[in-house]
Amino acid sequence: MTPAQDIPPVTARLDTRGQSAAWSILCAERAMQDLGQGQVLEVCISDPQLAIDLPRILHQRGDVLTATRHGGQGILLYVQRGPQEENS
């Protein structure tokens, strides 16, 4: 478990517990698009495999998993928005 002081300030929260992995990923991608560079999304999930897959998918977009917490209510992932692509 990540100590509370190591968790960055959260900008937005998303709870996808009980949802399919595909739906959780889609929701997380959309939520990350609404954040500015450096802002953090807290994603609450129930599927342990998603704790592996979601950070990998978001990393491909330039976002970074900064912390993970396991609790009685699910798994919390903290994902920081990476640099946004510049439009040409």
PDB file of N, CA, C and O in Angstrom:
ATOM      1  N   MET A   1       0.846  -1.183   0.000  1.00  0.00           N
ATOM      2  CA  MET A   1       0.000   0.000   0.000  1.00  0.00           C
ATOM      3  C   MET A   1       0.887   1.240   0.000  1.00  0.00           C
ATOM      4  O   MET A   1       1.911   1.281   0.681  1.00  0.00           O
ATOM      5  N   THR A   2       0.493   2.230  -0.755  1.00  0.00           N
ATOM      6  CA  THR A   2       1.229   3.478  -0.843  1.00  0.00           C
ATOM      7  C   THR A   2       0.875   4.362   0.343  1.00  0.00           C
ATOM      8  O   THR A   2      -0.305   4.558   0.633  1.00  0.00           O
ATOM      9  N   PRO A   3       1.889   4.907   1.042  1.00  0.00           N
ATOM     10  CA  PRO A   3       1.569   5.818   2.145  1.00  0.00           C
ATOM     11  C   PRO A   3       0.771   7.021   1.650  1.00  0.00           C
ATOM     12  O   PRO A   3       0.992   7.503   0.540  1.00  0.00           O
ATOM     13  N   ALA A   4      -0.156   7.503   2.476  1.00  0.00           N
ATOM     14  CA  ALA A   4      -1.042   8.605   2.074  1.00  0.00           C
ATOM     15  C   ALA A   4      -0.262   9.837   1.650  1.00  0.00           C
ATOM     16  O   ALA A   4      -0.692  10.550   0.743  1.00  0.00           O
ATOM     17  N   GLN A   5       0.879  10.106   2.286  1.00  0.00           N
ATOM     18  CA  GLN A   5       1.625  11.307   1.942  1.00  0.00           C
ATOM     19  C   GLN A   5       2.255  11.207   0.548  1.00  0.00           C
ATOM     20  O   GLN A   5       2.646  12.230  -0.015  1.00  0.00           O
ATOM     21  N   ASP A   6       2.361  10.003  -0.021  1.00  0.00           N
ATOM     22  CA  ASP A   6       2.934   9.829  -1.348  1.00  0.00           C
ATOM     23  C   ASP A   6       1.908   9.982  -2.466  1.00  0.00           C
ATOM     24  O   ASP A   6       2.272   9.959  -3.642  1.00  0.00           O
ATOM     25  N   ILE A   7       0.647  10.137  -2.123  1.00  0.00           N
ATOM     26  CA  ILE A   7      -0.398  10.270  -3.133  1.00  0.00           C
ATOM     27  C   ILE A   7      -0.517  11.736  -3.520  1.00  0.00           C
ATOM     28  O   ILE A   7      -0.714  12.597  -2.661  1.00  0.00           O
ATOM     29  N   PRO A   8      -0.399  12.020  -4.813  1.00  0.00           N
ATOM     30  CA  PRO A   8      -0.489  13.410  -5.267  1.00  0.00           C
ATOM     31  C   PRO A   8      -1.911  13.953  -5.104  1.00  0.00           C
ATOM     32  O   PRO A   8      -2.865  13.181  -5.006  1.00  0.00           O
ATOM     33  N   PRO A   9      -2.049  15.277  -5.074  1.00  0.00           N
ATOM     34  CA  PRO A   9      -3.395  15.868  -4.989  1.00  0.00           C
ATOM     35  C   PRO A   9      -4.252  15.414  -6.175  1.00  0.00           C
ATOM     36  O   PRO A   9      -3.804  15.435  -7.322  1.00  0.00           O
ATOM     37  N   VAL A  10      -5.474  15.007  -5.886  1.00  0.00           N
ATOM     38  CA  VAL A  10      -6.378  14.462  -6.905  1.00  0.00           C
ATOM     39  C   VAL A  10      -7.210  15.581  -7.516  1.00  0.00           C
ATOM     40  O   VAL A  10      -7.804  16.389  -6.801  1.00  0.00           O
ATOM     41  N   THR A  11      -7.247  15.621  -8.834  1.00  0.00           N
ATOM     42  CA  THR A  11      -8.029  16.612  -9.572  1.00  0.00           C
ATOM     43  C   THR A  11      -9.425  16.093  -9.865  1.00  0.00           C
ATOM     44  O   THR A  11     -10.401  16.837  -9.779  1.00  0.00           O
ATOM     45  N   ALA A  12      -9.521  14.798 -10.216  1.00  0.00           N
ATOM     46  CA  ALA A  12     -10.810  14.204 -10.584  1.00  0.00           C
ATOM     47  C   ALA A  12     -10.847  12.750 -10.110  1.00  0.00           C
ATOM     48  O   ALA A  12      -9.812  12.108  -9.937  1.00  0.00           O
ATOM     49  N   ARG A  13     -12.061  12.255  -9.907  1.00  0.00           N
ATOM     50  CA  ARG A  13     -12.250  10.864  -9.453  1.00  0.00           C
ATOM     51  C   ARG A  13     -13.182  10.131 -10.412  1.00  0.00           C
ATOM     52  O   ARG A  13     -14.104  10.710 -10.986  1.00  0.00           O
ATOM     53  N   LEU A  14     -12.906   8.828 -10.564  1.00  0.00           N
ATOM     54  CA  LEU A  14     -13.706   7.972 -11.426  1.00  0.00           C
ATOM     55  C   LEU A  14     -13.877   6.633 -10.716  1.00  0.00           C
ATOM     56  O   LEU A  14     -12.894   6.027 -10.291  1.00  0.00           O
ATOM     57  N   ASP A  15     -15.108   6.173 -10.587  1.00  0.00           N
ATOM     58  CA  ASP A  15     -15.395   4.897  -9.936  1.00  0.00           C
ATOM     59  C   ASP A  15     -15.994   3.953 -10.969  1.00  0.00           C
ATOM     60  O   ASP A  15     -17.123   4.154 -11.416  1.00  0.00           O
ATOM     61  N   THR A  16     -15.243   2.924 -11.348  1.00  0.00           N
ATOM     62  CA  THR A  16     -15.730   1.960 -12.325  1.00  0.00           C
ATOM     63  C   THR A  16     -15.821   0.557 -11.729  1.00  0.00           C
ATOM     64  O   THR A  16     -15.803  -0.432 -12.461  1.00  0.00           O
ATOM     65  N   ARG A  17     -15.920   0.470 -10.405  1.00  0.00           N
ATOM     66  CA  ARG A  17     -16.052  -0.846  -9.769  1.00  0.00           C
ATOM     67  C   ARG A  17     -17.281  -1.557 -10.320  1.00  0.00           C
ATOM     68  O   ARG A  17     -18.355  -0.967 -10.443  1.00  0.00           O
ATOM     69  N   GLY A  18     -17.105  -2.833 -10.649  1.00  0.00           N
ATOM     70  CA  GLY A  18     -18.208  -3.644 -11.160  1.00  0.00           C
ATOM     71  C   GLY A  18     -18.453  -3.490 -12.652  1.00  0.00           C
ATOM     72  O   GLY A  18     -19.292  -4.194 -13.214  1.00  0.00           O
ATOM     73  N   GLN A  19     -17.740  -2.588 -13.296  1.00  0.00           N
ATOM     74  CA  GLN A  19     -17.912  -2.386 -14.734  1.00  0.00           C
ATOM     75  C   GLN A  19     -16.931  -3.281 -15.502  1.00  0.00           C
ATOM     76  O   GLN A  19     -15.958  -3.775 -14.933  1.00  0.00           O
ATOM     77  N   SER A  20     -17.190  -3.479 -16.773  1.00  0.00           N
ATOM     78  CA  SER A  20     -16.288  -4.281 -17.602  1.00  0.00           C
ATOM     79  C   SER A  20     -14.957  -3.554 -17.760  1.00  0.00           C
ATOM     80  O   SER A  20     -14.879  -2.335 -17.605  1.00  0.00           O
ATOM     81  N   ALA A  21     -13.927  -4.309 -18.068  1.00  0.00           N
ATOM     82  CA  ALA A  21     -12.608  -3.716 -18.268  1.00  0.00           C
ATOM     83  C   ALA A  21     -12.634  -2.722 -19.431  1.00  0.00           C
ATOM     84  O   ALA A  21     -12.064  -1.635 -19.336  1.00  0.00           O
ATOM     85  N   ALA A  22     -13.289  -3.093 -20.516  1.00  0.00           N
ATOM     86  CA  ALA A  22     -13.343  -2.207 -21.685  1.00  0.00           C
ATOM     87  C   ALA A  22     -14.024  -0.886 -21.342  1.00  0.00           C
ATOM     88  O   ALA A  22     -13.552   0.177 -21.745  1.00  0.00           O
ATOM     89  N   TRP A  23     -15.123  -0.944 -20.606  1.00  0.00           N
ATOM     90  CA  TRP A  23     -15.835   0.272 -20.224  1.00  0.00           C
ATOM     91  C   TRP A  23     -14.977   1.120 -19.279  1.00  0.00           C
ATOM     92  O   TRP A  23     -14.932   2.343 -19.412  1.00  0.00           O
ATOM     93  N   SER A  24     -14.309   0.485 -18.345  1.00  0.00           N
ATOM     94  CA  SER A  24     -13.448   1.200 -17.398  1.00  0.00           C
ATOM     95  C   SER A  24     -12.328   1.927 -18.125  1.00  0.00           C
ATOM     96  O   SER A  24     -12.017   3.075 -17.808  1.00  0.00           O
ATOM     97  N   ILE A  25     -11.727   1.263 -19.094  1.00  0.00           N
ATOM     98  CA  ILE A  25     -10.639   1.873 -19.871  1.00  0.00           C
ATOM     99  C   ILE A  25     -11.157   3.055 -20.667  1.00  0.00           C
ATOM    100  O   ILE A  25     -10.529   4.113 -20.684  1.00  0.00           O
ATOM    101  N   LEU A  26     -12.292   2.888 -21.324  1.00  0.00           N
ATOM    102  CA  LEU A  26     -12.880   3.974 -22.107  1.00  0.00           C
ATOM    103  C   LEU A  26     -13.180   5.185 -21.228  1.00  0.00           C
ATOM    104  O   LEU A  26     -12.865   6.316 -21.597  1.00  0.00           O
ATOM    105  N   CYS A  27     -13.782   4.951 -20.079  1.00  0.00           N
ATOM    106  CA  CYS A  27     -14.113   6.040 -19.158  1.00  0.00           C
ATOM    107  C   CYS A  27     -12.855   6.739 -18.655  1.00  0.00           C
ATOM    108  O   CYS A  27     -12.822   7.966 -18.553  1.00  0.00           O
ATOM    109  N   ALA A  28     -11.829   5.968 -18.342  1.00  0.00           N
ATOM    110  CA  ALA A  28     -10.582   6.554 -17.851  1.00  0.00           C
ATOM    111  C   ALA A  28      -9.904   7.390 -18.942  1.00  0.00           C
ATOM    112  O   ALA A  28      -9.398   8.477 -18.665  1.00  0.00           O
ATOM    113  N   GLU A  29      -9.894   6.890 -20.169  1.00  0.00           N
ATOM    114  CA  GLU A  29      -9.301   7.649 -21.277  1.00  0.00           C
ATOM    115  C   GLU A  29     -10.024   8.981 -21.465  1.00  0.00           C
ATOM    116  O   GLU A  29      -9.388  10.021 -21.639  1.00  0.00           O
ATOM    117  N   ARG A  30     -11.339   8.942 -21.428  1.00  0.00           N
ATOM    118  CA  ARG A  30     -12.120  10.178 -21.590  1.00  0.00           C
ATOM    119  C   ARG A  30     -11.874  11.140 -20.435  1.00  0.00           C
ATOM    120  O   ARG A  30     -11.744  12.346 -20.645  1.00  0.00           O
ATOM    121  N   ALA A  31     -11.810  10.613 -19.221  1.00  0.00           N
ATOM    122  CA  ALA A  31     -11.569  11.467 -18.052  1.00  0.00           C
ATOM    123  C   ALA A  31     -10.184  12.102 -18.120  1.00  0.00           C
ATOM    124  O   ALA A  31     -10.015  13.261 -17.742  1.00  0.00           O
ATOM    125  N   MET A  32      -9.198  11.357 -18.596  1.00  0.00           N
ATOM    126  CA  MET A  32      -7.839  11.905 -18.697  1.00  0.00           C
ATOM    127  C   MET A  32      -7.780  13.036 -19.717  1.00  0.00           C
ATOM    128  O   MET A  32      -7.007  13.979 -19.547  1.00  0.00           O
ATOM    129  N   GLN A  33      -8.578  12.955 -20.768  1.00  0.00           N
ATOM    130  CA  GLN A  33      -8.596  14.000 -21.795  1.00  0.00           C
ATOM    131  C   GLN A  33      -9.055  15.335 -21.230  1.00  0.00           C
ATOM    132  O   GLN A  33      -8.677  16.389 -21.741  1.00  0.00           O
ATOM    133  N   ASP A  34      -9.865  15.297 -20.181  1.00  0.00           N
ATOM    134  CA  ASP A  34     -10.380  16.525 -19.584  1.00  0.00           C
ATOM    135  C   ASP A  34      -9.399  17.176 -18.614  1.00  0.00           C
ATOM    136  O   ASP A  34      -9.639  18.288 -18.142  1.00  0.00           O
ATOM    137  N   LEU A  35      -8.295  16.492 -18.314  1.00  0.00           N
ATOM    138  CA  LEU A  35      -7.321  17.021 -17.364  1.00  0.00           C
ATOM    139  C   LEU A  35      -6.201  17.759 -18.071  1.00  0.00           C
ATOM    140  O   LEU A  35      -5.887  17.490 -19.230  1.00  0.00           O
ATOM    141  N   GLY A  36      -5.612  18.687 -17.355  1.00  0.00           N
ATOM    142  CA  GLY A  36      -4.440  19.388 -17.863  1.00  0.00           C
ATOM    143  C   GLY A  36      -3.179  18.637 -17.474  1.00  0.00           C
ATOM    144  O   GLY A  36      -3.203  17.759 -16.612  1.00  0.00           O
ATOM    145  N   GLN A  37      -2.085  18.992 -18.117  1.00  0.00           N
ATOM    146  CA  GLN A  37      -0.805  18.342 -17.827  1.00  0.00           C
ATOM    147  C   GLN A  37      -0.489  18.432 -16.335  1.00  0.00           C
ATOM    148  O   GLN A  37      -0.584  19.501 -15.732  1.00  0.00           O
ATOM    149  N   GLY A  38      -0.111  17.292 -15.750  1.00  0.00           N
ATOM    150  CA  GLY A  38       0.266  17.237 -14.348  1.00  0.00           C
ATOM    151  C   GLY A  38      -0.890  16.967 -13.395  1.00  0.00           C
ATOM    152  O   GLY A  38      -0.664  16.647 -12.228  1.00  0.00           O
ATOM    153  N   GLN A  39      -2.124  17.091 -13.873  1.00  0.00           N
ATOM    154  CA  GLN A  39      -3.261  16.832 -13.005  1.00  0.00           C
ATOM    155  C   GLN A  39      -3.447  15.323 -12.827  1.00  0.00           C
ATOM    156  O   GLN A  39      -2.997  14.526 -13.650  1.00  0.00           O
ATOM    157  N   VAL A  40      -4.126  14.947 -11.726  1.00  0.00           N
ATOM    158  CA  VAL A  40      -4.209  13.535 -11.350  1.00  0.00           C
ATOM    159  C   VAL A  40      -5.657  13.046 -11.317  1.00  0.00           C
ATOM    160  O   VAL A  40      -6.546  13.707 -10.781  1.00  0.00           O
ATOM    161  N   LEU A  41      -5.864  11.865 -11.908  1.00  0.00           N
ATOM    162  CA  LEU A  41      -7.151  11.182 -11.880  1.00  0.00           C
ATOM    163  C   LEU A  41      -7.040  10.001 -10.927  1.00  0.00           C
ATOM    164  O   LEU A  41      -6.118   9.192 -11.033  1.00  0.00           O
ATOM    165  N   GLU A  42      -7.986   9.905  -9.996  1.00  0.00           N
ATOM    166  CA  GLU A  42      -8.085   8.748  -9.115  1.00  0.00           C
ATOM    167  C   GLU A  42      -9.138   7.827  -9.714  1.00  0.00           C
ATOM    168  O   GLU A  42     -10.287   8.227  -9.900  1.00  0.00           O
ATOM    169  N   VAL A  43      -8.743   6.588 -10.015  1.00  0.00           N
ATOM    170  CA  VAL A  43      -9.662   5.613 -10.602  1.00  0.00           C
ATOM    171  C   VAL A  43      -9.848   4.476  -9.605  1.00  0.00           C
ATOM    172  O   VAL A  43      -8.878   3.840  -9.194  1.00  0.00           O
ATOM    173  N   CYS A  44     -11.095   4.223  -9.218  1.00  0.00           N
ATOM    174  CA  CYS A  44     -11.420   3.130  -8.310  1.00  0.00           C
ATOM    175  C   CYS A  44     -11.926   1.959  -9.149  1.00  0.00           C
ATOM    176  O   CYS A  44     -12.905   2.091  -9.883  1.00  0.00           O
ATOM    177  N   ILE A  45     -11.251   0.808  -9.038  1.00  0.00           N
ATOM    178  CA  ILE A  45     -11.602  -0.367  -9.832  1.00  0.00           C
ATOM    179  C   ILE A  45     -11.761  -1.576  -8.916  1.00  0.00           C
ATOM    180  O   ILE A  45     -11.335  -1.553  -7.762  1.00  0.00           O
ATOM    181  N   SER A  46     -12.377  -2.629  -9.443  1.00  0.00           N
ATOM    182  CA  SER A  46     -12.539  -3.855  -8.669  1.00  0.00           C
ATOM    183  C   SER A  46     -11.794  -5.035  -9.295  1.00  0.00           C
ATOM    184  O   SER A  46     -11.600  -6.055  -8.634  1.00  0.00           O
ATOM    185  N   ASP A  47     -11.383  -4.917 -10.537  1.00  0.00           N
ATOM    186  CA  ASP A  47     -10.725  -6.000 -11.266  1.00  0.00           C
ATOM    187  C   ASP A  47      -9.209  -5.884 -11.126  1.00  0.00           C
ATOM    188  O   ASP A  47      -8.630  -4.921 -11.629  1.00  0.00           O
ATOM    189  N   PRO A  48      -8.542  -6.839 -10.455  1.00  0.00           N
ATOM    190  CA  PRO A  48      -7.091  -6.758 -10.283  1.00  0.00           C
ATOM    191  C   PRO A  48      -6.319  -6.738 -11.601  1.00  0.00           C
ATOM    192  O   PRO A  48      -5.261  -6.115 -11.680  1.00  0.00           O
ATOM    193  N   GLN A  49      -6.826  -7.405 -12.632  1.00  0.00           N
ATOM    194  CA  GLN A  49      -6.140  -7.389 -13.927  1.00  0.00           C
ATOM    195  C   GLN A  49      -6.157  -5.984 -14.523  1.00  0.00           C
ATOM    196  O   GLN A  49      -5.211  -5.581 -15.200  1.00  0.00           O
ATOM    197  N   LEU A  50      -7.215  -5.255 -14.274  1.00  0.00           N
ATOM    198  CA  LEU A  50      -7.317  -3.889 -14.771  1.00  0.00           C
ATOM    199  C   LEU A  50      -6.258  -2.988 -14.130  1.00  0.00           C
ATOM    200  O   LEU A  50      -5.843  -1.994 -14.726  1.00  0.00           O
ATOM    201  N   ALA A  51      -5.826  -3.333 -12.930  1.00  0.00           N
ATOM    202  CA  ALA A  51      -4.766  -2.570 -12.267  1.00  0.00           C
ATOM    203  C   ALA A  51      -3.447  -2.696 -13.022  1.00  0.00           C
ATOM    204  O   ALA A  51      -2.554  -1.865 -12.858  1.00  0.00           O
ATOM    205  N   ILE A  52      -3.324  -3.725 -13.842  1.00  0.00           N
ATOM    206  CA  ILE A  52      -2.138  -3.906 -14.689  1.00  0.00           C
ATOM    207  C   ILE A  52      -2.375  -3.291 -16.064  1.00  0.00           C
ATOM    208  O   ILE A  52      -1.524  -2.573 -16.588  1.00  0.00           O
ATOM    209  N   ASP A  53      -3.537  -3.580 -16.641  1.00  0.00           N
ATOM    210  CA  ASP A  53      -3.828  -3.162 -18.015  1.00  0.00           C
ATOM    211  C   ASP A  53      -4.055  -1.662 -18.169  1.00  0.00           C
ATOM    212  O   ASP A  53      -3.537  -1.053 -19.105  1.00  0.00           O
ATOM    213  N   LEU A  54      -4.817  -1.065 -17.271  1.00  0.00           N
ATOM    214  CA  LEU A  54      -5.154   0.356 -17.417  1.00  0.00           C
ATOM    215  C   LEU A  54      -3.918   1.256 -17.410  1.00  0.00           C
ATOM    216  O   LEU A  54      -3.799   2.110 -18.288  1.00  0.00           O
ATOM    217  N   PRO A  55      -3.000   1.104 -16.464  1.00  0.00           N
ATOM    218  CA  PRO A  55      -1.800   1.953 -16.505  1.00  0.00           C
ATOM    219  C   PRO A  55      -0.986   1.770 -17.783  1.00  0.00           C
ATOM    220  O   PRO A  55      -0.417   2.731 -18.300  1.00  0.00           O
ATOM    221  N   ARG A  56      -0.929   0.544 -18.293  1.00  0.00           N
ATOM    222  CA  ARG A  56      -0.186   0.304 -19.546  1.00  0.00           C
ATOM    223  C   ARG A  56      -0.822   1.059 -20.708  1.00  0.00           C
ATOM    224  O   ARG A  56      -0.128   1.675 -21.516  1.00  0.00           O
ATOM    225  N   ILE A  57      -2.133   1.004 -20.781  1.00  0.00           N
ATOM    226  CA  ILE A  57      -2.842   1.678 -21.876  1.00  0.00           C
ATOM    227  C   ILE A  57      -2.679   3.193 -21.764  1.00  0.00           C
ATOM    228  O   ILE A  57      -2.399   3.866 -22.756  1.00  0.00           O
ATOM    229  N   LEU A  58      -2.852   3.722 -20.564  1.00  0.00           N
ATOM    230  CA  LEU A  58      -2.724   5.162 -20.386  1.00  0.00           C
ATOM    231  C   LEU A  58      -1.278   5.628 -20.588  1.00  0.00           C
ATOM    232  O   LEU A  58      -1.041   6.749 -21.039  1.00  0.00           O
ATOM    233  N   HIS A  59      -0.312   4.763 -20.252  1.00  0.00           N
ATOM    234  CA  HIS A  59       1.100   5.105 -20.460  1.00  0.00           C
ATOM    235  C   HIS A  59       1.387   5.309 -21.951  1.00  0.00           C
ATOM    236  O   HIS A  59       2.199   6.160 -22.313  1.00  0.00           O
ATOM    237  N   GLN A  60       0.731   4.542 -22.805  1.00  0.00           N
ATOM    238  CA  GLN A  60       0.904   4.689 -24.252  1.00  0.00           C
ATOM    239  C   GLN A  60       0.480   6.079 -24.716  1.00  0.00           C
ATOM    240  O   GLN A  60       0.940   6.558 -25.754  1.00  0.00           O
ATOM    241  N   ARG A  61      -0.381   6.717 -23.961  1.00  0.00           N
ATOM    242  CA  ARG A  61      -0.855   8.065 -24.281  1.00  0.00           C
ATOM    243  C   ARG A  61       0.014   9.127 -23.618  1.00  0.00           C
ATOM    244  O   ARG A  61      -0.210  10.322 -23.813  1.00  0.00           O
ATOM    245  N   GLY A  62       1.012   8.696 -22.829  1.00  0.00           N
ATOM    246  CA  GLY A  62       1.906   9.636 -22.168  1.00  0.00           C
ATOM    247  C   GLY A  62       1.562   9.915 -20.720  1.00  0.00           C
ATOM    248  O   GLY A  62       2.202  10.753 -20.085  1.00  0.00           O
ATOM    249  N   ASP A  63       0.556   9.222 -20.182  1.00  0.00           N
ATOM    250  CA  ASP A  63       0.146   9.416 -18.790  1.00  0.00           C
ATOM    251  C   ASP A  63       0.916   8.438 -17.896  1.00  0.00           C
ATOM    252  O   ASP A  63       1.417   7.420 -18.372  1.00  0.00           O
ATOM    253  N   VAL A  64       1.009   8.756 -16.586  1.00  0.00           N
ATOM    254  CA  VAL A  64       1.860   7.987 -15.691  1.00  0.00           C
ATOM    255  C   VAL A  64       1.100   7.563 -14.434  1.00  0.00           C
ATOM    256  O   VAL A  64       0.437   8.381 -13.797  1.00  0.00           O
ATOM    257  N   LEU A  65       1.202   6.275 -14.083  1.00  0.00           N
ATOM    258  CA  LEU A  65       0.660   5.784 -12.814  1.00  0.00           C
ATOM    259  C   LEU A  65       1.611   6.248 -11.720  1.00  0.00           C
ATOM    260  O   LEU A  65       2.792   5.900 -11.729  1.00  0.00           O
ATOM    261  N   THR A  66       1.096   7.035 -10.775  1.00  0.00           N
ATOM    262  CA  THR A  66       1.947   7.570  -9.719  1.00  0.00           C
ATOM    263  C   THR A  66       1.805   6.824  -8.402  1.00  0.00           C
ATOM    264  O   THR A  66       2.720   6.850  -7.578  1.00  0.00           O
ATOM    265  N   ALA A  67       0.666   6.155  -8.186  1.00  0.00           N
ATOM    266  CA  ALA A  67       0.454   5.424  -6.936  1.00  0.00           C
ATOM    267  C   ALA A  67      -0.696   4.448  -7.101  1.00  0.00           C
ATOM    268  O   ALA A  67      -1.565   4.616  -7.956  1.00  0.00           O
ATOM    269  N   THR A  68      -0.678   3.426  -6.261  1.00  0.00           N
ATOM    270  CA  THR A  68      -1.749   2.433  -6.199  1.00  0.00           C
ATOM    271  C   THR A  68      -2.041   2.154  -4.731  1.00  0.00           C
ATOM    272  O   THR A  68      -1.125   2.012  -3.921  1.00  0.00           O
ATOM    273  N   ARG A  69      -3.319   2.079  -4.399  1.00  0.00           N
ATOM    274  CA  ARG A  69      -3.721   1.720  -3.026  1.00  0.00           C
ATOM    275  C   ARG A  69      -4.758   0.614  -3.105  1.00  0.00           C
ATOM    276  O   ARG A  69      -5.658   0.648  -3.944  1.00  0.00           O
ATOM    277  N   HIS A  70      -4.622  -0.361  -2.229  1.00  0.00           N
ATOM    278  CA  HIS A  70      -5.589  -1.443  -2.138  1.00  0.00           C
ATOM    279  C   HIS A  70      -6.376  -1.254  -0.853  1.00  0.00           C
ATOM    280  O   HIS A  70      -5.801  -1.116   0.226  1.00  0.00           O
ATOM    281  N   GLY A  71      -7.682  -1.248  -0.978  1.00  0.00           N
ATOM    282  CA  GLY A  71      -8.518  -1.076   0.198  1.00  0.00           C
ATOM    283  C   GLY A  71      -9.706  -2.004   0.151  1.00  0.00           C
ATOM    284  O   GLY A  71      -9.872  -2.760  -0.806  1.00  0.00           O
ATOM    285  N   GLY A  72     -10.523  -1.955   1.162  1.00  0.00           N
ATOM    286  CA  GLY A  72     -11.693  -2.804   1.247  1.00  0.00           C
ATOM    287  C   GLY A  72     -12.728  -2.509   0.183  1.00  0.00           C
ATOM    288  O   GLY A  72     -13.541  -3.371  -0.148  1.00  0.00           O
ATOM    289  N   GLN A  73     -12.708  -1.314  -0.351  1.00  0.00           N
ATOM    290  CA  GLN A  73     -13.703  -0.917  -1.348  1.00  0.00           C
ATOM    291  C   GLN A  73     -13.224  -1.130  -2.773  1.00  0.00           C
ATOM    292  O   GLN A  73     -14.001  -0.933  -3.708  1.00  0.00           O
ATOM    293  N   GLY A  74     -11.975  -1.524  -2.973  1.00  0.00           N
ATOM    294  CA  GLY A  74     -11.449  -1.730  -4.316  1.00  0.00           C
ATOM    295  C   GLY A  74     -10.002  -1.297  -4.399  1.00  0.00           C
ATOM    296  O   GLY A  74      -9.332  -1.104  -3.384  1.00  0.00           O
ATOM    297  N   ILE A  75      -9.535  -1.149  -5.613  1.00  0.00           N
ATOM    298  CA  ILE A  75      -8.174  -0.726  -5.888  1.00  0.00           C
ATOM    299  C   ILE A  75      -8.223   0.700  -6.403  1.00  0.00           C
ATOM    300  O   ILE A  75      -9.005   1.014  -7.301  1.00  0.00           O
ATOM    301  N   LEU A  76      -7.395   1.560  -5.841  1.00  0.00           N
ATOM    302  CA  LEU A  76      -7.331   2.955  -6.281  1.00  0.00           C
ATOM    303  C   LEU A  76      -6.054   3.156  -7.077  1.00  0.00           C
ATOM    304  O   LEU A  76      -4.958   2.859  -6.602  1.00  0.00           O
ATOM    305  N   LEU A  77      -6.207   3.663  -8.294  1.00  0.00           N
ATOM    306  CA  LEU A  77      -5.071   3.997  -9.147  1.00  0.00           C
ATOM    307  C   LEU A  77      -5.005   5.511  -9.270  1.00  0.00           C
ATOM    308  O   LEU A  77      -6.030   6.169  -9.452  1.00  0.00           O
ATOM    309  N   TYR A  78      -3.813   6.059  -9.174  1.00  0.00           N
ATOM    310  CA  TYR A  78      -3.618   7.495  -9.313  1.00  0.00           C
ATOM    311  C   TYR A  78      -2.782   7.719 -10.568  1.00  0.00           C
ATOM    312  O   TYR A  78      -1.609   7.346 -10.622  1.00  0.00           O
ATOM    313  N   VAL A  79      -3.398   8.332 -11.576  1.00  0.00           N
ATOM    314  CA  VAL A  79      -2.764   8.510 -12.874  1.00  0.00           C
ATOM    315  C   VAL A  79      -2.586   9.999 -13.149  1.00  0.00           C
ATOM    316  O   VAL A  79      -3.535  10.781 -13.088  1.00  0.00           O
ATOM    317  N   GLN A  80      -1.346  10.368 -13.452  1.00  0.00           N
ATOM    318  CA  GLN A  80      -1.041  11.773 -13.725  1.00  0.00           C
ATOM    319  C   GLN A  80      -1.009  12.002 -15.227  1.00  0.00           C
ATOM    320  O   GLN A  80      -0.418  11.229 -15.980  1.00  0.00           O
ATOM    321  N   ARG A  81      -1.655  13.075 -15.642  1.00  0.00           N
ATOM    322  CA  ARG A  81      -1.729  13.440 -17.062  1.00  0.00           C
ATOM    323  C   ARG A  81      -0.363  13.878 -17.536  1.00  0.00           C
ATOM    324  O   ARG A  81       0.278  14.738 -16.932  1.00  0.00           O
ATOM    325  N   GLY A  82       0.074  13.271 -18.630  1.00  0.00           N
ATOM    326  CA  GLY A  82       1.350  13.615 -19.228  1.00  0.00           C
ATOM    327  C   GLY A  82       1.213  14.817 -20.152  1.00  0.00           C
ATOM    328  O   GLY A  82       0.147  15.425 -20.251  1.00  0.00           O
ATOM    329  N   PRO A  83       2.304  15.145 -20.823  1.00  0.00           N
ATOM    330  CA  PRO A  83       2.261  16.278 -21.762  1.00  0.00           C
ATOM    331  C   PRO A  83       1.213  16.044 -22.845  1.00  0.00           C
ATOM    332  O   PRO A  83       1.083  14.943 -23.380  1.00  0.00           O
ATOM    333  N   GLN A  84       0.485  17.080 -23.149  1.00  0.00           N
ATOM    334  CA  GLN A  84      -0.546  16.986 -24.186  1.00  0.00           C
ATOM    335  C   GLN A  84       0.090  17.218 -25.535  1.00  0.00           C
ATOM    336  O   GLN A  84       0.999  18.034 -25.688  1.00  0.00           O
ATOM    337  N   GLU A  85      -0.417  16.470 -26.525  1.00  0.00           N
ATOM    338  CA  GLU A  85       0.101  16.630 -27.886  1.00  0.00           C
ATOM    339  C   GLU A  85      -0.306  17.982 -28.428  1.00  0.00           C
ATOM    340  O   GLU A  85      -1.413  18.469 -28.196  1.00  0.00           O
ATOM    341  N   GLU A  86       0.622  18.570 -29.157  1.00  0.00           N
ATOM    342  CA  GLU A  86       0.336  19.867 -29.773  1.00  0.00           C
ATOM    343  C   GLU A  86      -0.337  19.649 -31.106  1.00  0.00           C
ATOM    344  O   GLU A  86       0.074  18.791 -31.888  1.00  0.00           O
ATOM    345  N   ASN A  87      -1.375  20.428 -31.366  1.00  0.00           N
ATOM    346  CA  ASN A  87      -2.054  20.359 -32.662  1.00  0.00           C
ATOM    347  C   ASN A  87      -1.288  21.162 -33.683  1.00  0.00           C
ATOM    348  O   ASN A  87      -0.857  22.282 -33.408  1.00  0.00           O
ATOM    349  N   SER A  88      -1.116  20.590 -34.868  1.00  0.00           N
ATOM    350  CA  SER A  88      -0.370  21.285 -35.934  1.00  0.00           C
ATOM    351  C   SER A  88      -1.263  22.239 -36.679  1.00  0.00           C
ATOM    352  O   SER A  88      -0.811  22.910 -37.607  1.00  0.00           O
TER     353      SER A  88
END
